[in-house]
Amino acid sequence: MSFDLGFTAFRKTLETADRDSQIAYFIKYLETEFDYVMMTDRFDEGLVVLTKLLRWKTDDIAYIRKMSRSVGDDTDKGETDRDENQISETTWQLLEHHNVVDIRIYEHFSKKFDNLLINFISIGELKSKLEELKHLQSDLIKLCLDGSRIAKSKLGTKFHPLSDSGRNIPICRFMTLGDIFISKTLSAMQDKNFSKEYIEKKKTEKRIL
């Protein structure tokens, strides 16, 4: 996570070689770059808060959890209800040693998220919105997926494919697209906006105006 966020390059711009100071400066930098940070292990809670920040409806954040398509997965379980693999104390210490920057970033923004929940939304409203989201997700699965059929990915993962009716529903097709495909599509759209032709077109439009 810290690598993707640019920590390796960022620390080279600092005069201090102290790791704790580097991490502290980096977290301050991230605070200036991101107005809102969601936690993966509390994703639904983060989405609910996002609806309040952007004045969206719960319908706007409904999604099909990727693993809910996998055969044998209990779609009623949340992120924190799934079985977790046991990690030995030795392995955990190694992970802490090699991922100290990631852990510090996570702890900082996790605490900030806790404070945001306390001050921004009531427990009752949060529970109500989470329940509403859960029902919407269940409806989407029934609308889009064929629970009676099993397909197999190139990696061998078994999953429930789109139903015949779901294939004709744009939102169903979109929600079952792969992460890489979506990333490449968005990247292509951004590249187009920064192409020489696009920039020249905007310059011409500006001169006309």
N, C-alpha and C positions, 0 to 999 in steps of 0.2 A: 504493500500500500504506500509506504513512504517513498519508495523508488518511483512509483507511478506519479506521485504528487510532486516529485522534483527535489527530494531532500538531498540526493547525491550532488546535484549541481548547486543547490542553494548553499550548502555548507562550505563550498569552495569560495563563496563570496564573503565569508565571515573571517574576521581577524582572529577570533578565538579558536583554539583546538580542543577545548573542553567539550566533551560529548553532551553533557547535561545542558550546558549553555546553548550549544547548537540546536538541540531539540527544543528548548524553550523559545529561542528566536524563530524557529521554523513554525512552531504552533502559533506564535503571534502573527507570522506571515500568513498562515492559513486562515486565521481569523479575519484578515483584511480581504482575502480572496473569496471566501464563501460566506454568504449571508445566513445560510441554513444548512446544517449537516444532519442527515438521517443515519440511523444505526441499522445495519443489515439484520441483526438479530432482533430488532424491534421495528421491522419494516412497516407493518400495518399501523402501528402507533404513529410512526413518522408521517405516513400518508394522511392520517386523520388530522394531524397538526397542520399539514400542508394545505388541506382544504380550508382551514380557518384562515391561514395566512393569505391565501389567494382568493378566498371567498368562492370556492368551488362547491359542488355538490358531491355527495358520496359516490354517485354514479360515475363521476369523472375519474375516480381513482380505482374503480373495480378492475380486477385483472385475473387471469388464470395462472395460478402458481405453477411454474414449470414442472416441478416434481409431482404435482397432482395428476399429471397425465400418465405417470409411471404406474404400471400394474402392480398392485399390492400395497400402494401407498394409501394411507388413511387421509382423505382430503379434509376431514374435519379437524385434523390436528394443526396447531399453529407451529411457528418456528421453534418455540421453546419446549414443545411437547414431544418432539421426536427423540428417539433414543440417541444418546451420545456415546461415541466410542471412548472407552476408558484409556487415559494416558498416564503412563507411569510418572513418578516424581522426577526421575532422572531425565526423561524426555521433556517434561514440562520445563525443567530448569534450562535445558538446552534451547528450547523454543524462546524462553524469556531472554536468554543471553543474546541470541542471534536476531531477535525481533524487538529489541528494546524500544526502538523508535516507533514502530507500529503500535506497540502496547501503550506507550505514553500518549500518542495521538488519540487512540481509542478511549483511554481513560478520561482524557480531557474533554472530548466531545460527548462522551457518554454522560459525564457529570453535568455538562451544559444542557444536554437534552433533558435530563431529569429535572433540572431547575425550570426549564421551559414548560414542561408538562405541569409542574406545580403551579406556576404563575399564569399560565395561558389557557388552560382548559380544566374543567372540573372532572373529578373521577367519574361521576355519573354520566356526564356527556361523553367522555372518552369510551366508557363501556358501551353506551348506547350506539355510538358511531361504529365501534368495532364489530358489534353484533350485526348492524345493518350491512357493513362491508362483507361480513361472513356470509350472509344470506345472498347478497348480490353475486359473490363468487360462486356459490353453490348453483345459483340460477344460470350463470354463464357456462358452467361445466355441463349442466343438463342441456343447455341450448346448443352448445358447440361440439361436444365430444360424443363419440359413440362408445358407450360403456360395454357393449356386447362384443366389440371387436378388439383384437390385439394386433398391433403392428410392431415391427422391430427396426431399430435404427442401425446405422452402419457400425456403431460401436457395440451393438448387441443388446442395447437397452430396450425393454418391452414397454409399450405405452399405448394408451387409447387414442386412436386417430380422430380427426374431425369426422363428424357424422355427415351423411349425404346432404342434409339441409344446412349443416354448419359450413360446408364448402361454398355455399352460395350467400353466406352472410359476411360482409366485409370485416366487421369487427372480430369475428371468430378467426378468420384467416390471419388478420393482423396479430392477434394475441398469441397465436401459435407459431409465429415466425421465430427463427433461431436468433440468438444474440449477435452472432457474427454478421448475419445477413442484414439485420437492422443497423448495426454500426457502420457497415460498408455503404448502405443506402444513405444514411445521414451524412457520412463523410463525402460521398459523391455530390450530394446537394450543396454542402458547404464549399467544396472545391469549385463547383460551378459558379457560385456567387463571387468567388475571388479570381475567376479567370480573367485574362486580358480583355476578352470580348465583352464581358459583363462590366468591367471597370470603364472601358471606353464608352459603352452604351450609357452608363450613368453620367459620365462627364458630358456627353452630348446632350442628354436630357437636362442637365444642370445649366448648360449654356443657353438652351432654348428657353428655359424658365427665366 
